[in-house]
Every structure is written in C-alpha cells, then in structure tokens.
C-alpha cells in the first residue's frame, strides 16, 4: 500500500516538476528584410539622428488633394453606423486645410530626439527620450513602448513626460524611465520590409536587437494593439532580458474548452470561472458584447489580413480616404457609443491636431499599405494557430484593462497565458488608445506595476 | 452559406423577384427612397425618359490629373496577387488608362443601346432596353430582365445582349427563342440614383424592378442574375462530410465532388480569403468607399482585383493577375469608369450592409422557396460550387442545371456565348412545358 502511494505521489511530483521546469521559449527569428539579396558584409550598426521634415511641395500636393476631394452624402440619420460620416469628415478636412499647421506639428514631433539604425536589412526609426534630471543615486529604467495600428510612435507623446519626469507631473519619482518608442517596420518612419513573412515575432526580434544595440540588457516593455503582441513575443523570446511586461490590451487567442464553458455559463456562475462583477458587466450578454461586436468591428482586419495591397491602394492616394479610415477607429475604439453620434464623438477625447498628426505620419511616409500587410503576415494562417499563441508568458506582467476596449478579457482568461500576473486593474475609464486618451491613468498603472516588480525583485523569480 | 448569397447581388434580387410570383407570396410592401419626406399629395411621375450618357473635358481632365499624381506602394518581392492587386501591374493599367483608353469612344459604345430613366419610389431608375432588330412573323419575343451585381454594372451584358436579341445571327438556334432585354442599374449603382434612406435591400430592389417591368407593359418575363442565394444549414454540413465518402448517397454527382473537395481548402479557406471586402462593406461601407470615390487608381485596384480572382483562382499566382487573358482593358476600365463618373462606389457598398446586417438565417431567401421554373448554369471557377441538390432547397422547380465547361463569376462578360446558349436552352424547355 505504501509503495503504491509513494509511486503515485512520485509520479505526480515528477510531472509537476517537469511542467514547471519546461521553460518554453520562443526562438529569436533571424531575418533579412531588405531589397534583393542579403549582402555578405556585416551589417552597419551605426545609430544616426533623424528629424521629421516637410517640404512646400508635400504641403501643396496635400492641399490640392484636400481641395479636390469627392465626398458621398451619407444616408439620412446614419451617424457613424455606416462608417465615418462624410458630413463630419468635411468639417475635419476644412480644419485640415485651413487651421491645421503641419510645420508646427513637425516641430512638436521633433521635440523628442529621434534616430534610425539598420537592423536585419531595414532602417528602424525610434524615439529615445532620457529623463531631464535624475535624483542622486537613481538610474533611469529603460522602457520600450510599442504602438499599434492605426497608431504610431506619436501616441506616446503625452505619456512620455509622465514617465521620464514624473515628479513634475504630480507622480511619484520612485521610478524614472528612459523611454524608447520605435516604429514597427512598415509603419511611419521605419522602413517597410521588402520580403514576405514579417510578423510579430519578426518585429519582436528586431526590437530585441535594437534594445541590445542601445546597450540595455534588462528593460521593461509596454504595449497595446500590435504592441501588445510584439511585447508579448519579446517576453517569450528573451524572458531573461525583460524585467516586466505591461499591457493595456491582453487578448487571448488560444481558446479552449474552459473558455467556451465560461462564455456559456459565466454569467450565471461567475465565481466558478473566476469572473468578477465588472467582468460580467463588460462581457455579457455575450452575443451582443462579444460575438456581434467582433463581427461588426472586424471587417477592416478581415480585408487587411487577406488583401492589404488592394485596400491600402486608394488610401495611399487619397488623404481624405485615409483620414476617414483611420478616424473611424479613433471614434469607435474609444467608445462604441460614439457610433450613435453624428460627429463620432472624436473631439470629446482627442483634439484634431493630434488626430491629424497621426494621420499625417501615415500620409507623408506612404506607409498605409505596408502597415496593413502586418495583418496578413500575422493572421493569414488563422487565429490560434501559431506557436507563440500556445506558449505562456512567465515574465512578471501588469495589465491595465480599459472599459471601452472592443472586447474584454477577464483576468481569469489572461492568467492562463500570462502565468505571472503581478497586477491586473480594471481601469475606470478609457478605450483602446489609452496612452493618447488617458495618459495619466496609464502612467500611474505602469508606475505601480514597476514599483511592485522592483520592490519584490520579481524579475529574479520568473516562472514561479 | 449566406456569404454565397452576397457574392451575387444580382442573384439575390432575382431570388426575390422569383419568390414573389408564387402562391405563397412574400409581403411586397412599399417604399420611399428619395430625400426627406415623401409628398403624399404629389403623384409620382411615371414617365419614361430617354437618357444618354455624357462626358466633358472637365471630367476627363480631372481624371487624368488624378491618374498622373497617383501614389503607389511597391509590392513585396514575389507577392504576385496574393496580397491583393499588385501595384507594379496597376501602374501599367493606369498608364494605359491615361494614354490609350478613350472614354469618349467608350461613351459612344455605351450609348449604342437605348437608355432610359424613370422615377420609382422616389428615385430615378436607369435601365437599357434593347429590342430585337428583326422578329420573324408570328414569333413571340420573350422579355428578359438581366440584373448585374457588384462590382459590375449593366455594361457586363453588352456582349451577351446581341446573342439574345439576334440569336440566329450568332449561330444560337433558328430564332425560335428571341428576347428583348432590359438591364436596369440597381439603385446606388451606376446611373440609377442612390437611395437616400436606410434600409434599401434586395426586397426593395426586386419590388422596384417588378414595378419597372409593369410600367414597361410586361406582365410576365424571364429574369437572369449572377449566382443565386442559398443558406448553409446543418443538413448541408452533414451532406458535405458524408459526401466526401459516399457522394451518391448524398446526392452529389462526380462533378460536384470534383468541384467541392477538398472541402476545407476549396470552401472554407477560400471563402475566408476572398470575403474581406464583403465583411467591411457589410459593416462600414462609407469608410471603405470614401477613399475609393476620391482615388480612381484605388477604385480600379479594388474592382479589378475581383475581375482577376473571381474569374480564375489560379490568377492569384500571376504578377498581372491574369486580367488580360479573359478581358480587354477597355471593357474593364469602362466598368470602373461607370463607378467613377457616377460616384457610386460608396452607395454600391451600402447594399451589402442593408442586406447582411440582419440575421442571415432569418433572410427570406431561406424561408420561402422559389417555385418558379429555374435554370442554373454552374461555372467552374466560381468561388464556391453549389450542387443541384443544395440548390433544390431554395429552387423547388429546377428545369435545367448545367455544369459549364469554363468560366467564372462574371459569366456574361467572360463567356457570353456559353451563357446565352444555356439561357436559350432553358427558355426552350420552359416554353414547351
């Protein structure tokens, strides 16, 4: 009898240990994304400063296109239910032509130091902001912040000062950061890959190389939208270099039987599935807040994941079309209720200068097509099929869950993938573009997360 | 599945029209699509007004300027048409468009058939009406209503019309079956006014087209449309799975099996890969259409991609999308120009939202059968193949079902003779019944 018990216990312990020691990592993805053949010479690793520039020619071409834009009258009473309302769009275009000052915005863009460096054959653009002053004995913690689509490095311009100089903004200066915001290859001022296959793991590998090149062997990473996935992959590729991972989006793409069960029964037995009251409020009724919402809001992802060059073509040629396409997301993903407003509620949370600056980054760099290809490279085989989707993340993770995200992921689901969640907060307000819309809330959450990780030196104890 | 339905917008309209003429009728209803409130005092103007398509120097110059300053993004190395329309090839198309395509000449070609406008339910409906030049004594002329789809137009029928109005001349029989052809533009497409109100779907279209035929004096007529609606049901899924092993048990023919399997690859993946446009148009048509109404190059890429992939799936592997193998650039660009000069791309896309936003399972197509005699021409390169036994779920009276030897989605444009032959064969059967 004793022997049997020991054998059973031994087997259980053996399996337990085995599954814990199995620190699955994602491999770093080598690649060459430049034009033609990879040269035999070693890659030039210099980092050179970069400034956004504009010319009179660019501006007059833009204004001509704005002047000659052809609009289609919206259906009566359609608000934003059919997409961006062209009556409101005309107002935006009028502002764009007559009041928006691109030269001034370029100066604003250039207020933070920007650089470029060649990695895996393509030029990577990034912003690198160091703290203006550091208290005695303190060192700045490197923080990589990755944007998404249809955003850009510009989304971080309001939150950067809160992280590099928290004291001046009424925040605790226990932790001060130097912030690195790269542009994903194919977005903004980063060169677009010339070869097929550049996906989130490729981007994570490129950014990993970037951080190493900048001399950081340990750093924090923060992201939402594609930034969420790229930073997650980074945590899977290089867990020993990442002290902590902070996300303002945490999708779970590897759905299993428990997920399905929790969808069917979670509303009635929340406790059984680890749902909090707020989770239930945000997720149910599931057909309405989950399935139909995804269907009605994912058309763009479907077409971008299959025919990016087709859909991007007109947008690269019509600034008004580009604005309509991008602004629709800044409206709906900030608050789904904005679909019921004639003006899409855009100016309630953002100002037109910021929105147009982001759009101008896509326009002047001509990157809308390459930005869309990222969807195909990541999604063409389907959701939940890739290796990294099945691997867990063991790096200490902090999640800020904003209420107006299109889909809510409860902690109960997130922790199946992010096995080391140090903080998970249901934020009181805000949507998808958290850094631009609620910079203080997001900064506070990042600071408290880093505080926890540093205090308990959690980065030393990964995987427990 | 319901996606199938949407691939053939014209087919849905046809379905409606056909399902109306049965004992168990659908509710007809009425509608008002003009701006503002309908004036109850004024009686609708029922006149039929001749119409000629026109163009101007200004219009052509504006187009040329836009083509000249088009901005392209280079394609990925080795991408062919797998990422959508290849921009290297697009530049060649645009060069032709700018330097050789003659819009004035094409407008003359468009005007060779008589065009008309008439106001129905508050909007101007455009149509062409072509009568046979010569009718043998005592022969009946069959009126046929031909409905285009997206991203096509009435122009798709220009090659098949003569084969139907003068079949003997083209070796299609001895003139026992002769047609007069009516091709309207769906409201929101081409020269038909776009509805100003929400809710304009296939039911409304069918009703308007029926009123049109009545106004033209036809009590009975034939209808032709691309594709045809069908809804996927559990029944069909079971058949699919069994059909791989025992097709005869399920009712699939050998040709059905050849066209449908491997099922996942040929149907599910292909459908997902090819329906991004449908998804975005059914949810955000005004966003999707905005840039396309402002960039003729973007519009051409978007529309011509369909003429490539829906004609032959293997064209995805070609750098030039195989477009010029089956069509001339003049014809393709004329169709694109119809969308461009009428600024109708956004309204054409709204049609998807109006039809697909409701629960597809509740769509009347799947609830009511079509009892009118039906003829089906199944072209091999259609995205999905629908076997006869599935079609029977909706079309209860299939008089002819033909496996066409070649051709894709734009049958009338690509294989007008094959299609005309099948139409005539079908009508012969019906008339002798």
Interface residues (C-beta under 8 A of the other chain):
Chain A: X35 X36 X61 X65 X68 X69 X70 X71 X72 X73 X74 X75 X76 X77 X78 X82 X83 X84 X85 X86 X89 X192 X193 X194 X195 X196 X295 X296 X297 X298 X299 X300 X302 X303 X304 X305 X306 X307 X308 X309 X310 X311 X312 X313 X314 X315 X316 X317 X318 X320 X321 X322 X324 X325 X328 X366 X367 X368 X369 X370 X373 X376
Chain B: X35 X36 X62 X66 X69 X70 X71 X72 X73 X74 X75 X76 X77 X78 X79 X83 X84 X85 X86 X87 X90 X195 X196 X197 X198 X272 X273 X274 X275 X276 X277 X279 X280 X281 X282 X283 X284 X285 X286 X287 X288 X289 X290 X291 X292 X293 X294 X295 X297 X298 X299 X301 X302 X305 X343 X345 X346 X347 X350 X353
